[in-house]
Amino acid sequence: MKIIILGAGRVGGTLASNLSSEANDITVVDSEEDRLRALRDRIDIGVVSGHASHPEVLMQAGIEDADMLIAVTGVDEINMLACQIAHSLFRTPTKIARIRSNEYASHDGLFRSEAIPVDVIISPEQLVSDHISRLIHQPGALQVLDFAGGLAQLVAVKAYFGGPLVGQELRYIRKHIPNVDTRVAAIYRKNRAILPTGTSVIEADDEVFFVAAHQDIRAVVAEFRRADRPYKRIIIAGGGNIGLRLARQLERHYSIKIIESNTQRCEYLSRHLNQTIVLAGSASDQELLLEENIEDTDVFLSVTNSDEANIMASMLAKKLGAHKVITLINKPAYVDLVQASDIDIAISPQQVTIGTLLTHVRRGDIVNVHSLRRGAAEAIEVIAHGDEKTSKVVGKAIEDIDLPEGAMIGAIVRQSSGSEDVSSYLRSPELAMGFNRDMVRKEGEHFEVLIAHDDLIIQSGDHVIVFVIDKRFTRDIERLFQVGFTFF
């Protein structure tokens, strides 16, 4: 696939690195030559220096026969204009734009072929906010990933001494929680991946990935660690786009305080938030944190634009008694640095965003991709099509499917028999953006989450959740689910 990426920043660079390793023809456009030079030194791609929305620059990048344009510069207007030019002058088939401003993204009628022709909108701030919100709603989890609009979730949790299943074989989980069905997709022990079986023994400090229906997550988490009490008090350091979005999402259910250093921004936050307390000051001010009872805070979230400020504020908050700290970190080197520190969860915006972008690049009917373990592993939601003659998976029991090495089917989401056809709901782009959560509750009754046991037979239309411990085998998953004209 021939793909042009506009913007060689962190998102564009991470995306180029991921896609270049998958036999794609990648060209990156940016106005800063130093960025392009650093990128080209690391990976085998084409680069073009120039203004990303100028037609001549796009032509140099090969827009005339490109399959996809991904505009992820730091300026919304450049991204939108580039998509408009790609559509009007070159009829580029697929156009993806990064839109940061909610003033643009919130208007559904704006992005249409007869208006601004953007096929897919990516909002990193919204994706990061949703990612953090899921962690808040599932205490104790290191990562919570939605599939089928949140009906099924893949959760990462660290096993601790005291967890009922720690030191025991996995098969005993059914005796511990007989009314809950789940499947462990992978275990990471000292950064080494283990494909689990029923006799696998969970050890303390293991990082365990499991799949379960949304309503069963807490019961499964409690098997691997002492259950965390539900969070109540949350402090958000940074009132930028992510901080504002988080406060809006959480303030109806939690006690929220935002610390923001810019007084004008504080006034803006006060006008646009209903129940959140806005504090003017520095999140690394020890006196301020003590005054706000940091020792009684369940979660301290640091989401400013500065990695250094986030790390320092989080470490101070933890030292002063915050129960859990979650920190936004852009630089990959810093993520390695804080792994052994007091920071409980470090979140990389690039890794959160990259999965949504990969969803639209993958071959086959893939509706969800999550990049895991810093891009080494992936979790995929793919729709099975065809019948026993044209498909390699439809009509087969899971134990009979020839999965590539290191891949495991965790669950499927199937439309309930006899219900009206609402399958388009699971494809809704708004779900990938984190919107329409009321739709989940409304339409969820039409679907059932089936945990993948060996005798489960896949049907056409099933949404299959696959965990791949090595993303090199992702292409094999794509081929496995493709429909052939004649397959024997």
C-alpha positions as CSV (number, residue, x, y, z in Angstrom):
1,M,0.0,0.0,0.0
2,K,1.3,3.4,-0.9
3,I,0.8,5.8,2.1
4,I,1.8,9.5,2.5
5,I,2.2,10.7,6.0
6,L,2.1,14.5,6.6
7,G,4.0,15.4,9.8
8,A,7.2,13.8,11.1
9,G,6.4,14.5,14.8
10,R,6.0,11.8,17.4
11,V,2.7,10.4,16.0
12,G,3.8,10.6,12.4
13,G,7.3,9.2,13.2
14,T,5.9,6.3,15.2
15,L,3.3,5.5,12.5
16,A,6.0,5.5,9.8
17,S,8.1,3.1,11.9
18,N,5.2,0.7,12.3
19,L,4.1,0.8,8.7
20,S,7.5,0.6,7.1
21,S,8.1,-2.8,8.6
22,E,5.0,-4.2,6.9
23,A,6.0,-3.9,3.3
24,N,4.2,-0.6,2.7
25,D,5.6,2.2,0.5
26,I,5.8,5.1,2.9
27,T,6.6,8.8,2.2
28,V,6.8,11.4,5.0
29,V,6.3,15.1,4.4
30,D,7.4,17.7,6.9
31,S,8.8,21.3,6.8
32,E,11.6,20.6,9.2
33,E,14.5,18.8,7.5
34,D,16.1,17.7,10.8
35,R,13.1,15.7,11.7
36,L,13.1,14.0,8.3
37,R,16.8,13.3,8.4
38,A,16.5,11.7,11.8
39,L,13.6,9.6,10.6
40,R,15.3,8.4,7.4
41,D,18.4,7.5,9.3
42,R,16.3,5.0,11.4
43,I,13.9,3.5,8.8
44,D,13.8,2.9,5.0
45,I,11.2,5.5,3.8
46,G,10.9,8.3,1.4
47,V,10.9,11.9,2.7
48,V,9.9,15.2,1.2
49,S,10.6,18.6,2.7
50,G,8.0,21.3,2.3
51,H,4.6,22.6,3.4
52,A,2.3,19.7,3.9
53,S,-0.8,21.2,2.2
54,H,0.9,22.6,-0.9
55,P,-0.2,20.7,-4.1
56,E,3.4,20.7,-5.5
57,V,4.8,19.2,-2.3
58,L,2.1,16.5,-2.3
59,M,2.9,15.7,-5.9
60,Q,6.6,15.3,-5.0
61,A,5.4,12.8,-2.4
62,G,3.5,10.8,-5.0
63,I,-0.1,11.8,-4.2
64,E,-1.3,11.0,-7.7
65,D,-1.2,7.2,-7.1
66,A,-1.3,7.1,-3.3
67,D,-3.8,4.8,-1.6
68,M,-4.0,6.7,1.6
69,L,-3.1,10.2,3.0
70,I,-2.6,10.4,6.8
71,A,-2.4,14.1,7.9
72,V,-1.0,14.3,11.4
73,T,0.8,17.6,11.5
74,G,0.3,19.7,14.6
75,V,-2.1,22.1,12.9
76,D,-5.7,21.1,12.3
77,E,-6.2,23.5,9.5
78,I,-3.2,22.2,7.5
79,N,-4.5,18.6,8.0
80,M,-8.0,19.5,6.8
81,L,-6.7,21.5,3.8
82,A,-4.4,18.7,2.8
83,C,-7.3,16.2,2.7
84,Q,-9.4,18.7,0.7
85,I,-6.6,19.1,-1.9
86,A,-6.0,15.3,-2.0
87,H,-9.7,14.8,-2.7
88,S,-10.3,17.7,-5.1
89,L,-7.1,17.4,-7.2
90,F,-6.0,13.8,-6.9
91,R,-9.0,11.8,-5.8
92,T,-7.0,10.0,-3.1
93,P,-9.1,7.0,-1.9
94,T,-8.7,7.3,1.9
95,K,-7.9,10.5,3.8
96,I,-7.2,10.5,7.6
97,A,-6.8,13.7,9.5
98,R,-5.6,14.4,13.1
99,I,-8.1,17.0,14.5
100,R,-7.2,18.3,17.9
101,S,-9.8,21.0,18.4
102,N,-13.1,19.9,19.7
103,E,-14.7,22.9,17.9
104,Y,-14.1,21.1,14.6
105,A,-14.5,17.5,15.7
106,S,-17.9,18.0,17.4
107,H,-19.6,19.1,14.2
108,D,-20.7,15.8,12.4
109,G,-21.7,17.5,9.2
110,L,-18.4,19.2,8.6
111,F,-16.4,16.2,7.5
112,R,-18.3,14.9,4.4
113,S,-17.3,14.5,0.8
114,E,-19.3,17.6,-0.2
115,A,-17.8,19.7,2.7
116,I,-14.3,18.8,4.1
117,P,-13.6,15.3,2.7
118,V,-12.0,13.6,5.6
119,D,-12.8,9.9,5.8
120,V,-11.5,9.3,9.3
121,I,-10.9,11.8,12.1
122,I,-8.2,11.0,14.7
123,S,-8.3,13.0,18.0
124,P,-5.3,12.0,20.1
125,E,-6.5,14.0,23.0
126,Q,-9.9,12.2,23.0
127,L,-8.2,8.8,22.6
128,V,-5.9,9.5,25.5
129,S,-8.7,10.8,27.7
130,D,-10.8,7.7,27.0
131,H,-7.8,5.5,27.7
132,I,-7.3,7.2,31.1
133,S,-11.0,7.1,31.9
134,R,-11.1,3.3,31.4
135,L,-8.3,3.0,33.9
136,I,-10.2,5.1,36.4
137,H,-13.3,3.0,35.9
138,Q,-11.4,-0.3,36.4
139,P,-9.2,0.1,39.5
140,G,-6.1,-2.0,39.6
141,A,-5.8,-2.4,35.8
142,L,-2.6,-1.3,33.9
143,Q,-4.4,-1.2,30.6
144,V,-8.0,-1.4,29.5
145,L,-8.8,-1.8,25.8
146,D,-12.3,-1.8,24.3
147,F,-13.6,-4.1,21.7
148,A,-17.1,-4.2,20.1
149,G,-17.9,-0.8,21.5
150,G,-16.8,-1.8,25.0
151,L,-18.9,-4.9,25.3
152,A,-15.7,-6.9,25.6
153,Q,-12.4,-5.7,27.1
154,L,-8.8,-6.8,27.1
155,V,-7.2,-5.9,30.4
156,A,-3.6,-5.9,31.6
157,V,-3.0,-6.4,35.4
158,K,0.0,-7.0,37.5
159,A,-0.2,-10.0,39.8
160,Y,0.7,-9.5,43.4
161,F,1.1,-11.7,46.4
162,G,-2.2,-12.1,48.1
163,G,-4.2,-12.5,44.8
164,P,-6.3,-15.7,45.0
165,L,-4.8,-17.1,41.8
166,V,-1.2,-16.1,42.4
167,G,0.9,-19.3,42.8
168,Q,-1.8,-21.5,41.3
169,E,-2.6,-22.9,37.9
170,L,-4.8,-20.9,35.6
171,R,-7.4,-23.7,35.4
172,Y,-8.5,-23.0,39.0
173,I,-9.9,-19.7,38.0
174,R,-13.2,-21.4,37.1
175,K,-13.5,-22.8,40.6
176,H,-12.7,-19.4,42.2
177,I,-15.3,-17.4,40.1
178,P,-17.6,-20.1,38.6
179,N,-20.1,-17.5,37.3
180,V,-17.5,-15.5,35.3
181,D,-16.0,-16.6,32.0
182,T,-12.6,-15.2,31.0
183,R,-9.5,-16.2,29.0
184,V,-6.0,-15.3,29.7
185,A,-4.4,-14.2,26.4
186,A,-0.8,-13.8,27.4
187,I,1.5,-13.6,30.4
188,Y,4.6,-11.4,30.5
189,R,7.2,-12.5,33.0
190,K,10.4,-10.4,33.2
191,N,9.4,-8.9,29.7
192,R,9.3,-12.4,28.2
193,A,6.0,-13.5,26.6
194,I,4.4,-16.8,27.7
195,L,1.4,-18.3,25.9
196,P,-0.7,-19.6,28.7
197,T,-2.3,-23.0,29.1
198,G,-4.5,-24.4,31.9
199,T,-1.5,-25.6,33.8
200,S,0.4,-22.3,33.6
201,V,1.2,-21.0,37.1
202,I,0.7,-17.3,37.8
203,E,3.7,-15.8,39.7
204,A,3.9,-12.5,41.6
205,D,4.9,-9.6,39.3
206,D,3.6,-11.3,36.2
207,E,1.8,-9.0,33.8
208,V,-1.4,-10.8,32.8
209,F,-3.5,-9.9,29.8
210,F,-7.1,-11.4,29.9
211,V,-10.3,-11.0,27.9
212,A,-13.7,-10.8,29.5
213,A,-17.1,-9.1,29.1
214,H,-17.1,-5.6,30.5
215,Q,-19.3,-6.5,33.5
216,D,-16.9,-9.2,34.6
217,I,-13.6,-7.3,34.6
218,R,-13.5,-6.4,38.3
219,A,-14.1,-10.0,39.4
220,V,-11.2,-11.2,37.2
221,V,-8.8,-8.5,38.3
222,A,-9.5,-9.5,41.9
223,E,-8.1,-12.9,41.2
224,F,-4.6,-11.5,40.5
225,R,-4.3,-8.9,43.2
226,R,-6.2,-7.6,46.2
227,A,-9.1,-5.6,44.8
228,D,-8.6,-1.8,44.8
229,R,-11.4,0.1,46.3
230,P,-13.3,2.3,43.8
231,Y,-11.7,5.6,43.3
232,K,-13.4,8.8,44.5
233,R,-11.0,11.7,44.8
234,I,-8.9,12.6,41.7
235,I,-6.5,15.5,41.1
236,I,-5.6,16.4,37.5
237,A,-2.4,18.3,36.9
238,G,-2.7,20.3,33.7
239,G,-5.8,22.0,32.3
240,G,-5.1,21.6,28.6
241,N,-7.2,19.8,26.1
242,I,-6.6,16.4,27.8
243,G,-7.2,17.7,31.3
244,L,-10.4,19.5,30.3
245,R,-11.7,16.4,28.5
246,L,-10.9,14.2,31.4
247,A,-12.6,16.5,33.9
248,R,-15.7,16.6,31.7
249,Q,-15.8,12.8,31.5
250,L,-15.2,12.1,35.2
251,E,-16.8,15.0,37.1
252,R,-20.2,13.5,37.3
253,H,-19.0,10.4,39.1
254,Y,-15.9,11.5,41.0
255,S,-14.6,14.4,43.1
256,I,-12.3,16.2,40.6
257,K,-9.7,19.0,41.1
258,I,-7.6,20.5,38.3
259,I,-4.3,22.3,39.0
260,E,-3.4,24.8,36.2
261,S,-0.6,27.4,36.2
262,N,-2.1,29.7,33.6
263,T,-4.7,32.0,35.2
264,Q,-6.5,32.8,32.0
265,R,-6.8,29.1,31.3
266,C,-8.1,28.6,34.9
267,E,-10.9,31.1,34.1
268,Y,-11.7,29.2,30.9
269,L,-11.9,25.9,32.8
270,S,-14.1,27.4,35.5
271,R,-16.6,28.5,32.8
272,H,-16.6,25.2,31.0
273,L,-16.7,22.7,33.9
274,N,-19.7,22.2,36.2
275,Q,-18.5,20.3,39.3
276,T,-14.7,20.4,39.0
277,I,-12.7,22.6,41.4
278,V,-10.1,24.6,39.5
279,L,-6.9,25.5,41.4
280,A,-4.4,28.1,40.1
281,G,-0.9,27.0,40.8
282,S,1.9,24.6,40.1
283,A,1.3,20.8,40.4
284,S,4.9,20.5,41.8
285,D,4.1,23.0,44.6
286,Q,4.4,20.8,47.8
287,E,2.5,23.2,49.9
288,L,-0.4,23.3,47.4
289,L,-0.6,19.6,47.2
290,L,-0.6,19.2,51.0
291,E,-3.3,21.9,51.3
292,E,-5.4,19.9,48.9
293,N,-5.0,16.7,51.0
294,I,-2.9,14.8,48.5
295,E,-2.6,12.0,51.0
296,D,-6.3,11.3,50.6
297,T,-6.2,11.4,46.8
298,D,-7.0,8.1,45.1
299,V,-5.5,9.0,41.7
300,F,-3.1,11.8,40.7
301,L,-3.1,12.4,36.9
302,S,-0.4,14.5,35.4
303,V,-1.3,15.4,31.8
304,T,0.6,18.7,31.1
305,N,2.5,19.3,27.8
306,S,5.8,18.8,29.5
307,D,7.2,15.3,30.2
308,E,9.6,16.6,32.8
309,A,6.8,18.5,34.6
310,N,4.6,15.4,34.6
311,I,7.3,13.1,35.9
312,M,8.4,15.5,38.7
313,A,4.8,16.3,39.8
314,S,3.8,12.6,39.8
315,M,6.8,11.6,41.9
316,L,6.2,14.3,44.4
317,A,2.5,13.5,44.6
318,K,3.4,9.8,45.2
319,K,5.9,10.8,47.9
320,L,3.3,12.9,49.6
321,G,0.8,10.0,49.8
322,A,-1.2,9.9,46.6
323,H,-2.4,6.3,46.3
324,K,-1.9,6.0,42.5
325,V,-0.2,8.2,40.0
326,I,-0.8,8.1,36.2
327,T,1.6,10.1,34.0
328,L,1.5,11.2,30.4
329,I,4.9,10.8,28.8
330,N,5.7,11.5,25.1
331,K,9.4,10.6,24.9
332,P,9.9,6.8,24.7
333,A,13.3,7.1,26.6
334,Y,11.5,8.6,29.6
335,V,9.0,5.7,29.7
336,D,12.0,3.3,30.2
337,L,13.4,5.7,32.8
338,V,10.3,5.7,35.0
339,Q,9.5,2.0,34.9
340,A,11.2,1.3,38.2
341,S,10.1,4.6,39.8
342,D,7.1,5.5,42.0
343,I,5.0,6.2,38.9
344,D,2.3,3.5,38.7
345,I,1.2,3.9,35.0
346,A,3.1,5.8,32.3
347,I,0.9,6.5,29.2
348,S,2.4,7.1,25.7
349,P,0.0,9.2,23.5
350,Q,1.7,7.8,20.4
351,Q,1.0,4.2,21.4
352,V,-2.6,5.0,22.3
353,T,-3.1,6.8,18.9
354,I,-1.2,4.4,16.7
355,G,-3.7,1.5,17.1
356,T,-6.6,3.7,15.7
357,L,-4.5,4.6,12.7
358,L,-3.4,1.0,12.1
359,T,-7.1,-0.1,12.0
360,H,-7.5,1.7,8.7
361,V,-4.3,0.4,7.2
362,R,-4.7,-3.3,7.9
363,R,-6.1,-5.6,5.2
364,G,-9.3,-7.5,5.6
365,D,-12.3,-6.4,7.7
366,I,-10.5,-5.2,10.7
367,V,-12.4,-2.8,12.9
368,N,-10.1,-2.4,15.9
369,V,-6.3,-2.6,16.4
370,H,-4.5,-1.9,19.7
371,S,-0.8,-1.6,19.8
372,L,0.7,-3.2,23.0
373,R,4.0,-3.6,24.7
374,R,5.4,-0.5,22.9
375,G,4.4,-1.8,19.5
376,A,5.8,-5.3,19.9
377,A,2.3,-7.0,20.3
378,E,-1.2,-6.3,19.0
379,A,-4.7,-7.0,19.8
380,I,-7.1,-7.1,16.8
381,E,-10.8,-7.2,16.3
382,V,-11.6,-8.7,13.0
383,I,-14.9,-9.8,11.4
384,A,-15.2,-13.3,10.1
385,H,-16.9,-13.5,6.6
386,G,-17.9,-16.2,4.2
387,D,-18.8,-19.8,4.7
388,E,-17.1,-23.2,5.2
389,K,-16.0,-23.2,1.5
390,T,-14.7,-19.6,1.2
391,S,-13.3,-19.0,4.7
392,K,-10.5,-20.6,6.7
393,V,-12.2,-19.9,10.0
394,V,-16.0,-19.9,9.5
395,G,-17.6,-23.1,10.6
396,K,-14.5,-24.3,12.4
397,A,-14.0,-24.8,16.1
398,I,-11.2,-22.6,17.5
399,E,-9.0,-25.6,18.3
400,D,-9.1,-26.5,14.5
401,I,-8.0,-23.1,13.3
402,D,-4.5,-22.8,12.1
403,L,-3.4,-19.8,14.0
404,P,0.1,-18.4,13.5
405,E,2.7,-18.8,16.2
406,G,2.1,-16.6,19.2
407,A,-1.5,-15.8,18.4
408,M,-4.6,-16.6,20.5
409,I,-8.3,-16.0,20.0
410,G,-9.6,-14.5,23.3
411,A,-13.3,-14.0,22.6
412,I,-15.9,-13.3,20.0
413,V,-18.8,-10.9,20.0
414,R,-21.8,-12.3,18.2
415,Q,-25.2,-10.8,17.4
416,S,-27.9,-12.5,19.3
417,S,-30.2,-14.7,17.2
418,G,-33.5,-13.2,16.4
419,S,-32.5,-9.6,17.2
420,E,-32.8,-6.9,14.6
421,D,-29.7,-6.3,12.4
422,V,-27.7,-3.7,14.3
423,S,-24.3,-5.0,13.2
424,S,-23.4,-1.5,11.8
425,Y,-23.3,-0.3,15.4
426,L,-20.1,-2.2,16.1
427,R,-18.5,-0.5,13.1
428,S,-19.5,3.0,14.2
429,P,-16.5,5.3,13.9
430,E,-17.7,7.3,16.9
431,L,-17.1,4.2,19.1
432,A,-13.4,4.2,18.1
433,M,-13.3,7.9,19.1
434,G,-14.8,7.2,22.5
435,F,-18.3,8.7,21.8
436,N,-21.8,7.2,22.0
437,R,-21.3,5.3,25.3
438,D,-25.1,5.5,25.8
439,M,-25.3,3.5,22.5
440,V,-23.3,0.7,24.1
441,R,-25.9,0.2,26.8
442,K,-28.8,0.6,24.3
443,E,-27.5,-1.8,21.7
444,G,-25.5,-4.2,23.9
445,E,-28.5,-6.3,24.4
446,H,-28.4,-7.3,20.8
447,F,-24.9,-9.0,21.2
448,E,-23.3,-11.6,23.4
449,V,-19.7,-12.0,24.4
450,L,-18.5,-15.6,24.0
451,I,-15.1,-16.4,25.6
452,A,-13.0,-18.5,23.2
453,H,-12.9,-22.1,24.4
454,D,-11.6,-24.8,22.1
455,D,-15.0,-26.1,21.0
456,L,-16.5,-22.7,20.2
457,I,-17.4,-22.6,16.5
458,I,-16.9,-19.3,14.6
459,Q,-19.8,-18.0,12.5
460,S,-20.0,-15.5,9.7
461,G,-20.4,-12.0,11.1
462,D,-18.6,-12.8,14.4
463,H,-16.3,-10.1,15.7
464,V,-13.2,-12.1,16.7
465,I,-10.7,-10.7,19.2
466,V,-7.2,-12.0,18.5
467,F,-4.1,-11.3,20.6
468,V,-0.7,-11.5,18.8
469,I,2.4,-11.5,21.0
470,D,4.6,-10.6,18.0
471,K,3.2,-8.2,15.5
472,R,5.2,-9.7,12.7
473,F,2.4,-12.4,12.5
474,T,-0.3,-9.8,12.1
475,R,-0.2,-10.2,8.3
476,D,-0.9,-13.9,8.8
477,I,-4.0,-13.1,10.8
478,E,-5.2,-10.8,8.0
479,R,-4.7,-13.6,5.4
480,L,-6.4,-16.1,7.7
481,F,-9.6,-14.1,7.8
482,Q,-9.7,-13.1,4.2
483,V,-12.4,-14.7,2.1
484,G,-11.3,-16.6,-1.0
485,F,-13.4,-17.5,-4.1
486,T,-12.8,-21.2,-3.6
487,F,-11.2,-22.5,-0.4
488,F,-10.9,-26.2,0.2
